[in-house]
Amino acid sequence: MEKSFLAFIENSIKKNWDLDALTDYKGATLQYKDVARKIEKLHILLAESGIKPGDKVAICGRNSSHWGVAFLAILTYGAVAVPILHEFKADNVHNIVNHSEARLLFVGDVVWEALNEAEMPNLEGIILMTDFTLLVSRSERLNYAREHLNEMFGKKFPRNFRREHVTYRRDNPEELAIINYTSGTTSASKGVMLPYRVLWSNTQFAFEVLTLKPGDRVVSMLPMAHMYGLAFEFLYEVSCGVHIYFLTRMPSPKIIAQAFAEVKPNIVIAVPLIIEKIIKKNVLPKLETLKMKVLMKLPVINEKIKSAVREHMIQGFGGNFYQVIVGGAAFNQEVEKLLKDIDFPYTVGYGMTECGPIIGYSDWKVFKQGSCGKAAPRMEVKIDSPDPENIVGEILTRGDNVMIGYYKNPEATAQVLDADGWLHTGDLGVIDAEGNITIKGRSKNMLLGPSGQNIYPEEIEDKLNNMPFVAESIVIQQKDNKLAALVYPDFDQTYSQGLSDADIEAAMEENRVTLNTQLPAYSQIARIKVYPEEFEKTPKKSIKRFLYQDIK
C-alpha cells in the first residue's frame, strides 16, 4: 500500500473532477477541477517568486474555499504549511509568522485589518485569500509573478488545463508537512511539527472507520487551522470526493441549525459546546416540564417519547447523518446521558494537536458512555499507573500519529516525548479491560485536597453547569486551600424570569449547597462568585483557566 498523503489528494481530484468540492455557505462553489486549476496557479506563483520546497508558508483566516485551496497548494508544492487560528490576537499572529520563519502569508480580509506588516519584517509577501491579490510585496519576483500569472498559466497549458495535468509530488513519511501552533491555554504557543505520515495515518484512519463517499456533503464548522477540523472536516473529505460547505461566519447555533437543515450533512463533526448549546436551547426545555418528567418514567409511553425526542434531535442535525462525532473537549455528563438514553447516534473521540489529532475512537454502535473510545489504528495507549483500570494516571500514547517534536524547542519536546517514543499527553485517565479510555482531567488542572486527595475541577464543573441559571463555571483553589467557583450565569434565562442581581446570588448559593451534597468533604465548594461575562476561551472552546486563578 502506498503510504502517500498527497496521492490521496491527486487521485481524488482526478476521480472526482466534475463533482462539487468546496462551497462558501451562501456563496460560490468550486468543483474539484476548479480547485486543481487554482492549485496550479498558486504553484506557478510560489515557483516564480522563489519559494523553495521546505520553505514555510503561513495561512491565517476564517474557513473558506480559498483557505482550503491555499493549504493544498502549499503542501502539493512542497512547502511547509503554517496554519494560524484566525481567533489569535494580532501579536500572536506576528509572533508565529516570525517564529516559523514563514516567507509568505496568505491572509483573510477580517484578520488582515488587525495585522501590522512592519511587525513581520521577514515576510516577502502577504496575499489576500479572497482573490489571491498581493497586499504587501517586498520582492520584485513576487510582483512580476502575480502580474503575469494568467499569462504564465496560459503558456504552461496552451490547450486547456485537464485532469491528466494533475501530477503532484510524492511525500516522504518523515518529511515535515505542517507546523501547527497550539492554542497555549497555560503558556506560550508551541509549534507542533507534523510529518506526512501523521496526515496519511489520520486520513487512512478516517477511510477505515468513517462512511463517506464521493458526492456526500459535510458542514465545516471547526477552524481549519486546528488539527481536528483540518483532518476530519477537510483533508479526509477532499481525499474522499466529498462536497464541503464552509460556515464562513462565526457559527452561532442558529446559523448551524439552518446550515444542517439545508445541507443535510452525511456526518457531523463538532466540539461539545456546539452540541450542548443546540440541545440546551432546543431539546432540554421540552423535557424539563413536570408532565414530561412524569411521562419519561412510564415504560410504555417512555419508549414513544424517547423515540420522538430522538427523531426531533436527528432532524435538528439535518436528518441524514450516520453519526455525530464529538471531540476537542470534555462532554457534559447530563447531556451525554440523555443522548445515550434515547439511543442517539453519537460517539466521543480523543485527540490532541501533537497526534494530528486522533488518539482514541469507537463507532457509535459500540461506544461506551463516558469514555472516548479505544486506541485508534496504528496507535497504542497506556496509563502511567500501578492499576490502570482503577487508579488514575497520565495517558501515554505512541504510534504513526505522533509528532516529530516542537519547532525550535528541544526542551519542550524532551518534556513530552520519551526515549521509547511515548508521548506524555498531560491528560489523566483510566483504561478498562476492553481498552476503553476514560479521561479524568488535565494533570495541569488537578488540585490537591487537604490530605493529598486528587480533585478534578472538571468533574465538579460538570455537575455545577447543569444547575439552575449556570451557563459555565470554573473551580479554583484559593490561597487558604478552600475551593471556590466562578460562575457565568445564563443571563437570557435570568432576565426572562425577571431575576435581580440579589436573586441570582441567592440562586447560586442554593446551587452551592445542593452541589456540596453530591461531593466528598475534601472537594466541597466554599463560595461561588458570579462572573459578569463569558470566560475567555481557546479555539477548541476550552476555558483559558490560567486567566482565572484568583477570586477577589
C-alpha positions in Angstrom: 0.0 0.0 0.0 1.4 3.4 -1.0 1.6 5.5 2.2 1.5 8.8 0.4 -0.9 11.5 1.7 -0.6 13.6 -1.5 -1.5 10.5 -3.5 -4.9 10.7 -1.8 -5.4 14.3 -2.9 -4.2 13.7 -6.5 -6.3 10.6 -7.0 -9.4 12.2 -5.6 -9.1 15.3 -7.8 -8.7 13.2 -10.9 -11.5 10.8 -10.0 -14.0 13.5 -8.8 -13.1 16.1 -11.5 -16.6 17.2 -12.2 -18.1 16.9 -8.7 -18.7 19.9 -6.4 -15.8 20.2 -3.9 -15.9 23.4 -1.8 -18.7 25.9 -1.1 -18.7 29.0 0.9 -22.1 28.7 2.6 -24.5 31.1 0.8 -21.7 31.8 -1.6 -19.7 30.4 -4.6 -18.9 26.7 -5.3 -15.7 25.2 -6.7 -15.7 21.9 -8.4 -12.7 19.6 -8.0 -11.4 20.7 -11.4 -11.6 24.4 -10.2 -9.6 23.5 -7.1 -7.0 21.8 -9.3 -6.7 24.8 -11.6 -6.3 27.3 -8.7 -3.7 25.0 -7.1 -1.7 25.0 -10.3 -1.8 28.8 -10.5 -0.6 29.1 -6.9 2.3 26.6 -7.8 3.4 29.0 -10.5 3.1 31.9 -8.1 5.2 30.1 -5.5 7.8 28.9 -8.0 8.2 32.2 -9.8 8.5 34.2 -6.6 11.4 32.0 -5.5 9.8 29.8 -2.8 11.6 26.6 -2.5 10.4 23.2 -1.2 10.7 23.1 2.6 10.1 26.9 2.9 7.4 27.9 5.4 4.2 29.5 4.1 1.7 30.7 6.8 -2.1 30.9 6.3 -4.5 32.8 8.6 -8.2 33.5 8.0 -11.7 32.2 8.6 -12.7 28.9 7.0 -13.3 29.3 3.3 -12.9 27.6 -0.1 -9.8 29.6 -0.8 -8.3 28.7 2.6 -8.6 25.1 1.5 -7.1 25.8 -1.9 -4.1 27.7 -0.5 -3.4 25.0 2.0 -3.5 22.2 -0.6 -1.3 24.3 -2.9 1.3 24.8 -0.2 1.6 21.1 0.5 1.4 19.8 -3.1 4.1 22.4 -4.0 6.5 21.0 -1.3 6.4 23.9 1.1 5.6 23.6 4.8 2.2 24.9 5.8 1.8 27.0 9.0 -1.9 27.3 9.7 -2.7 30.0 12.2 -6.0 30.3 14.1 -7.9 33.4 13.0 -9.1 34.0 16.6 -5.5 34.6 17.7 -4.7 38.2 18.7 -2.6 40.2 16.2 0.6 40.0 18.3 0.2 36.2 18.5 -0.1 36.0 14.7 3.0 38.3 14.3 5.0 36.0 16.7 4.0 32.8 15.0 4.8 34.2 11.5 8.2 35.3 12.8 9.0 32.2 14.9 8.1 29.8 12.0 10.3 31.8 9.6 7.4 32.0 7.1 8.3 33.6 3.7 4.8 34.3 2.6 1.4 34.8 4.4 -2.0 34.0 3.0 -4.5 36.1 5.0 -8.2 36.6 5.3 -9.7 40.1 4.9 -11.0 40.3 8.5 -7.7 39.1 10.0 -5.7 41.5 7.8 -7.4 44.6 9.2 -5.8 43.9 12.6 -2.3 43.0 11.4 0.8 45.2 11.0 3.2 44.1 8.3 6.0 46.1 9.9 5.9 43.6 12.8 6.6 40.7 10.3 9.8 42.0 8.7 11.0 38.7 7.2 7.8 38.1 5.1 8.4 38.6 1.4 4.7 38.9 0.6 1.2 38.9 2.0 -1.5 37.5 -0.2 -5.2 38.2 0.3 -7.1 34.9 0.3 -10.4 36.1 -1.1 -8.9 36.7 -4.6 -5.2 36.0 -4.2 -4.2 39.6 -4.8 -1.0 41.0 -3.3 -1.5 43.1 -0.2 2.2 43.5 0.5 5.2 42.6 -1.6 8.8 43.0 -0.7 10.0 41.1 -3.8 10.3 42.1 -7.4 9.9 38.4 -8.4 6.6 38.1 -6.5 5.3 41.3 -8.1 6.2 40.1 -11.6 4.8 36.6 -10.9 1.4 38.0 -9.7 1.1 40.5 -12.6 1.8 37.8 -15.2 0.2 34.8 -13.6 -2.6 34.2 -16.1 -0.2 34.6 -19.0 2.2 32.1 -17.5 -0.6 29.7 -16.8 -1.8 30.0 -20.4 1.7 29.3 -21.7 2.1 26.3 -19.5 -1.3 24.8 -20.6 -2.0 26.2 -24.1 -4.8 23.7 -24.8 -6.7 24.0 -21.5 -5.9 22.5 -18.2 -7.1 18.9 -18.0 -7.1 16.2 -15.3 -4.1 14.4 -16.8 -2.1 17.6 -16.0 -2.6 16.9 -12.3 0.5 15.2 -11.0 1.7 16.0 -7.5 5.0 15.1 -6.0 5.1 12.1 -3.6 5.7 12.9 0.0 8.2 11.1 2.3 6.6 9.8 5.6 9.1 11.7 7.8 9.1 14.9 5.7 7.7 17.9 7.6 4.2 18.9 6.3 2.7 21.3 8.9 3.8 23.3 11.8 0.7 23.8 13.9 0.9 26.2 16.8 -1.1 25.1 19.8 -3.7 27.3 21.5 -1.5 27.7 24.5 -4.1 27.7 27.3 -1.4 27.7 30.0 1.7 29.2 28.4 3.2 30.4 25.1 2.1 28.5 22.0 4.4 25.7 20.8 4.9 24.8 17.1 3.9 21.2 16.7 5.9 19.6 13.8 3.7 17.1 11.9 5.3 15.0 9.2 3.4 13.5 6.3 3.0 10.1 8.0 0.7 11.8 10.5 -1.5 13.2 7.7 -1.5 9.9 5.9 -2.3 7.9 9.1 -5.2 10.2 10.2 -6.7 10.2 6.7 -6.3 6.4 6.4 -7.9 6.1 9.8 -10.9 8.0 8.6 -11.2 5.8 5.5 -11.2 2.8 7.7 -13.8 3.9 10.2 -16.0 6.5 8.6 -18.6 6.1 5.9 -18.3 9.0 3.5 -18.3 8.5 -0.3 -18.0 10.8 -3.4 -20.8 13.3 -3.6 -21.6 13.2 0.1 -22.0 16.5 2.0 -20.4 17.9 5.1 -20.7 21.2 7.0 -17.3 22.5 8.2 -17.7 24.4 11.5 -14.4 23.8 13.3 -11.5 26.1 12.5 -9.3 24.5 9.8 -6.2 25.9 11.4 -6.9 23.5 14.2 -6.0 19.8 13.5 -9.4 18.4 14.5 -11.2 20.5 11.9 -8.4 20.2 9.3 -8.2 16.4 9.5 -11.8 15.4 9.7 -13.8 18.3 8.1 -11.4 18.9 5.2 -8.4 16.6 4.4 -10.4 13.3 4.7 -13.4 14.8 2.8 -11.2 16.1 -0.1 -9.5 12.7 -0.3 -12.9 11.2 -0.5 -14.6 13.4 -3.1 -17.0 14.9 -0.6 -18.7 18.3 -1.0 -17.7 20.6 1.9 -19.8 23.6 2.9 -17.8 26.2 5.0 -19.6 28.3 7.5 -17.5 31.4 6.8 -19.0 33.4 9.7 -18.9 32.7 13.4 -21.1 29.6 13.7 -24.0 30.5 16.1 -26.4 27.7 17.0 -29.0 29.5 14.7 -26.7 29.5 11.6 -25.6 25.9 12.3 -29.2 24.7 12.6 -30.0 26.5 9.3 -27.0 25.0 7.5 -27.8 21.5 8.8 -31.4 21.8 7.6 -30.3 22.9 4.1 -27.1 20.8 3.5 -28.3 17.7 5.3 -24.7 16.5 6.0 -23.8 12.8 5.9 -21.7 13.1 9.1 -21.5 15.7 11.8 -18.1 16.6 13.4 -18.3 19.0 16.3 -17.0 20.2 19.7 -19.2 19.5 22.8 -20.1 23.2 23.2 -21.9 23.3 19.9 -23.9 20.1 20.6 -24.7 21.2 24.2 -25.9 24.6 23.0 -28.3 23.1 20.4 -29.6 20.6 23.0 -29.9 23.0 25.9 -31.7 25.6 23.7 -33.9 23.3 21.6 -34.4 20.0 23.4 -34.0 20.1 27.2 -36.6 22.8 27.8 -39.2 20.5 26.3 -38.1 17.6 28.6 -37.8 19.7 31.7 -41.6 20.2 32.2 -43.2 18.3 35.1 -45.6 16.5 32.8 -42.7 15.3 30.6 -40.7 14.1 33.6 -43.7 12.0 34.7 -44.2 10.6 31.2 -40.5 9.8 30.9 -40.8 7.5 33.9 -43.7 5.4 32.4 -42.2 2.5 30.5 -44.6 2.3 27.5 -45.0 6.0 26.8 -41.4 6.4 27.7 -40.2 4.5 24.6 -42.6 6.5 22.4 -41.4 9.8 23.9 -37.7 8.7 23.6 -38.3 7.8 20.0 -39.9 11.2 19.4 -37.1 13.1 21.1 -34.5 11.1 19.2 -36.3 11.9 15.9 -36.6 15.6 16.9 -32.8 15.7 17.6 -31.8 13.8 14.4 -33.8 16.4 12.4 -32.0 19.1 14.3 -28.8 18.0 12.7 -30.2 17.6 9.2 -31.7 14.1 9.5 -29.3 12.5 7.0 -26.1 11.6 9.0 -24.6 8.3 10.1 -23.3 9.7 13.4 -22.3 12.8 15.3 -18.6 12.7 16.4 -17.8 14.9 19.4 -14.2 15.8 20.3 -11.9 18.5 21.4 -13.1 18.9 25.0 -15.0 17.1 27.8 -18.6 16.3 27.2 -21.2 17.3 29.7 -22.3 14.1 31.5 -26.0 15.0 31.7 -26.2 15.8 28.0 -24.3 12.6 27.2 -26.7 10.6 29.4 -29.7 12.0 27.5 -28.1 11.1 24.2 -27.4 7.5 25.4 -31.0 7.2 26.9 -32.6 8.0 23.5 -30.1 5.9 21.6 -28.8 8.9 19.6 -26.0 8.0 17.2 -23.1 9.9 18.8 -19.5 9.0 19.7 -16.8 10.9 21.5 -13.2 10.8 20.2 -9.9 11.7 21.8 -7.0 13.5 20.3 -4.5 16.3 20.5 -2.6 18.6 18.1 0.5 16.5 18.8 -1.2 13.5 17.2 -2.7 15.4 14.2 -5.1 14.7 16.1 -6.5 11.2 16.7 -5.6 9.0 19.7 -8.9 7.3 20.6 -12.2 6.5 18.8 -15.0 3.9 18.7 -18.0 3.8 16.3 -21.3 4.9 18.0 -22.7 1.4 17.9 -20.0 0.0 20.2 -19.1 3.2 22.0 -19.0 3.1 25.8 -20.8 6.0 27.5 -18.4 8.3 29.4 -15.3 7.1 27.5 -13.6 8.5 24.5 -13.1 5.3 22.5 -10.2 2.9 22.2 -6.7 3.4 20.8 -7.1 4.3 17.1 -5.4 2.1 14.3 -1.6 2.4 14.4 -1.7 3.9 17.9 -1.0 2.4 21.3 -2.4 3.9 24.6 -1.3 3.1 28.2 -1.9 4.6 31.6 1.1 5.5 33.8 -0.4 4.0 36.9 0.1 0.8 39.0 -3.5 -0.2 38.3 -4.6 1.4 35.0 -8.3 0.2 35.4 -8.8 1.8 38.8 -6.1 4.2 39.6 -5.9 7.4 37.6 -2.6 8.1 35.8 -1.2 10.1 32.9 -2.3 8.9 29.4 0.6 8.0 27.2 0.4 7.2 23.5 2.7 6.3 20.7 2.4 5.3 17.0 2.2 6.7 13.5 0.1 9.8 14.5 2.7 11.2 16.9 4.6 14.5 16.0 8.3 14.8 15.4 8.5 17.4 18.2 8.1 21.2 18.8 9.7 23.5 16.3 13.0 25.0 17.6 12.1 23.9 21.1 14.1 20.7 22.1 13.5 21.3 25.8 9.7 21.3 25.4 10.0 18.2 23.1 12.0 16.3 25.7 9.4 17.0 28.4 6.6 15.2 26.4 8.4 12.7 24.1 10.3 10.0 26.0 13.2 7.8 24.7 10.8 4.9 23.9 8.6 7.2 21.7 5.7 7.6 24.2 4.0 10.9 24.1 3.0 12.1 27.6 -0.3 13.8 26.9 -0.8 15.7 30.2 -4.3 14.2 30.4 -5.2 11.9 33.3 -7.4 8.8 32.9 -8.1 5.1 33.3 -8.5 2.3 30.7 -10.8 -0.7 31.2 -10.1 -4.3 30.2 -11.7 -3.8 26.8 -9.4 -0.8 26.1 -11.9 2.0 26.5 -10.2 5.2 27.6 -11.9 7.5 30.1 -10.4 10.9 30.8 -10.5 12.3 34.3 -9.0 15.7 33.6 -5.8 17.6 32.7 -2.8 16.9 35.0 -2.1 20.7 34.9 -5.7 21.3 36.3 -5.6 18.7 39.0 -5.9 20.2 42.5 -4.7 18.5 45.8 -7.2 18.2 48.6 -6.3 18.9 52.3 -5.0 15.3 52.8 -3.4 14.9 49.4 -6.6 13.7 47.7 -6.8 14.3 43.9 -9.5 16.8 42.9 -10.5 17.1 39.3 -12.2 20.5 38.8 -13.7 19.4 35.5 -15.9 16.8 37.3 -17.2 19.4 39.8 -17.8 21.9 37.0 -19.7 19.3 35.0 -22.2 19.0 37.9 -22.4 22.7 38.5 -23.0 23.5 34.8 -26.3 21.5 35.0 -27.7 23.6 37.9 -30.3 26.4 37.5 -29.1 29.6 35.8 -25.5 28.4 35.3 -24.1 28.9 31.8 -20.4 28.0 32.6 -18.1 27.7 35.5 -14.5 27.3 36.7 -13.5 25.7 40.0 -10.2 27.1 41.5 -8.3 26.7 44.7 -7.9 29.8 46.9 -4.9 30.8 49.0 -6.5 29.2 52.1 -6.7 25.9 50.0 -10.5 26.1 50.0 -12.3 25.6 46.7 -14.3 28.4 45.1 -16.3 28.5 41.9 -16.6 31.3 39.4 -19.9 31.2 37.6 -21.1 33.0 34.5 -24.9 32.9 34.7 -27.3 32.2 31.9 -28.5 35.8 31.7 -31.1 35.1 29.0 -32.8 32.8 31.4 -32.4 35.0 34.5 -33.8 38.1 32.6 -36.7 36.2 31.1 -37.7 35.2 34.7 -37.2 38.8 36.0 -34.4 37.9 38.5 -32.5 40.7 40.1 -28.7 40.5 40.9 -29.6 39.6 44.5 -31.9 36.8 43.2 -29.1 35.4 41.1 -26.7 35.5 44.1 -29.3 33.6 46.2 -29.8 31.0 43.4 -26.1 30.5 43.2 -25.8 30.0 47.0 -28.7 27.4 46.7 -26.7 25.7 43.9 -23.6 25.6 46.1 -25.5 23.9 48.9 -27.1 21.4 46.6 -23.7 20.7 44.8 -21.9 20.0 48.1 -24.4 17.3 49.0 -23.1 15.5 45.9 -19.4 15.9 46.7 -17.0 14.4 49.2 -16.0 16.6 52.0 -12.5 17.4 50.6 -13.8 18.8 47.3 -16.7 20.9 48.6 -17.1 24.4 47.3 -16.7 27.2 50.0 -18.1 30.0 47.9 -19.5 30.9 44.4 -18.7 34.2 42.8 -20.9 35.5 39.9 -18.8 36.5 36.9 -20.4 39.1 34.7 -19.1 38.0 31.2 -18.3 34.8 29.3 -14.9 33.3 30.1 -12.2 33.7 27.5 -11.8 30.5 25.5 -9.3 28.8 23.3 -10.4 28.0 19.7 -11.3 24.5 20.9 -13.7 26.3 23.2 -11.9 25.3 26.4 -11.8 28.0 29.1 -8.4 29.7 29.4 -8.1 28.7 33.1 -4.8 30.4 33.7 -6.6 33.8 33.4 -8.8 33.0 36.4 -6.7 31.7 39.2 -7.7 34.2 41.8 -11.1 35.1 43.3 -11.2 38.7 44.6 
